[in-house]
Amino acid sequence: MPHLVRFLMRHAAIGFGIAVVFVAVLLALDAQGLRTLMFRGPDGWLAAGVLAFAMGLTFGSVQMGVAVMLLTTREDGGSGRRYRTRGQGGGRLVPAPVRLPRR
């Protein structure tokens, strides 16, 4: 399997794990009576599973996005960071003079 696919799958799994922990804490603390509301009906476990899956999709997507944005190296050996080049003005922005015609 390609390296980048494994990279994305690993971070998606990390996001799903965080989501499962988040939902477990949410239900353990009975935030806003959510656990009570869920488990009064006959399909409380289904509701908890759907909540965990939806949170997993959200947290997994966020985790993958953050991981991709934090990549700093490329496969060709170059860096993913941008560096300022030392050109005219020592890398600083220098205003260019503009001549305006007189009226």
C-alpha positions in Angstrom: 0.0 0.0 0.0 1.4 3.4 -0.8 2.9 5.5 2.0 0.5 8.3 1.7 -2.6 6.0 1.9 -1.2 4.4 5.0 -0.5 7.9 6.4 -4.1 9.0 5.8 -5.6 5.8 7.2 -3.4 6.0 10.3 -4.6 9.5 11.0 -8.2 8.7 10.2 -8.0 5.9 12.8 -6.5 8.3 15.3 -9.4 10.6 14.7 -11.9 7.8 15.1 -10.3 6.8 18.4 -10.5 10.3 19.7 -14.1 10.5 18.7 -15.0 7.2 20.5 -13.3 8.6 23.7 -15.1 11.9 23.2 -18.5 10.2 22.9 -17.8 7.9 25.9 -16.9 10.9 28.0 -20.0 12.7 26.8 -22.2 9.8 27.7 -20.4 9.1 31.0 -21.0 12.7 32.1 -24.6 12.7 30.9 -24.1 16.1 29.3 -27.4 17.9 29.0 -29.2 14.6 29.8 -28.0 13.0 26.5 -27.4 9.5 28.0 -30.7 9.6 29.7 -32.5 10.6 26.6 -30.7 8.0 24.4 -31.2 5.0 26.6 -34.9 5.6 27.5 -35.9 4.3 24.1 -35.4 0.8 22.8 -32.8 1.9 20.2 -30.4 3.7 22.5 -27.4 1.7 21.4 -28.2 2.5 17.8 -28.3 6.2 18.6 -25.0 6.0 20.5 -23.4 4.1 17.5 -24.6 6.6 15.0 -23.3 9.5 17.2 -19.9 7.8 17.5 -19.7 7.1 13.8 -20.7 10.7 12.9 -18.2 12.1 15.4 -15.6 9.6 14.0 -16.1 10.9 10.5 -15.7 14.5 11.7 -12.7 14.0 14.0 -11.1 11.7 11.5 -11.4 14.3 8.7 -10.0 17.0 11.0 -7.1 14.8 12.1 -6.3 13.9 8.5 -6.5 17.6 7.4 -4.2 18.7 10.3 -1.7 16.0 9.5 -1.6 16.9 5.8 -1.2 20.6 6.7 1.7 19.8 9.0 3.7 17.9 6.5 7.1 19.6 6.0 9.0 17.2 3.8 8.5 15.9 0.3 9.6 12.6 -1.3 12.1 14.3 -3.6 14.1 15.4 -0.6 13.1 19.0 -0.7 11.5 20.8 2.1 7.8 21.8 2.1 8.6 25.1 3.7 9.0 28.3 1.8 12.0 30.4 2.5 12.6 34.1 1.7 15.2 34.6 -1.0 17.9 37.2 -0.5 17.4 39.5 -3.4 17.1 43.2 -3.7 16.3 44.7 -0.4 17.6 41.8 1.6 14.3 39.8 1.5 12.2 42.8 2.5 9.5 44.4 0.5 10.7 47.6 -1.0 8.1 50.1 -2.5 8.7 50.8 -6.1 8.6 54.5 -7.2 5.8 55.3 -9.6 5.8 58.4 -11.8 2.5 60.1 -12.3 1.9 62.7 -15.0 1.2 66.2 -13.9 -2.0 67.8 -14.9 
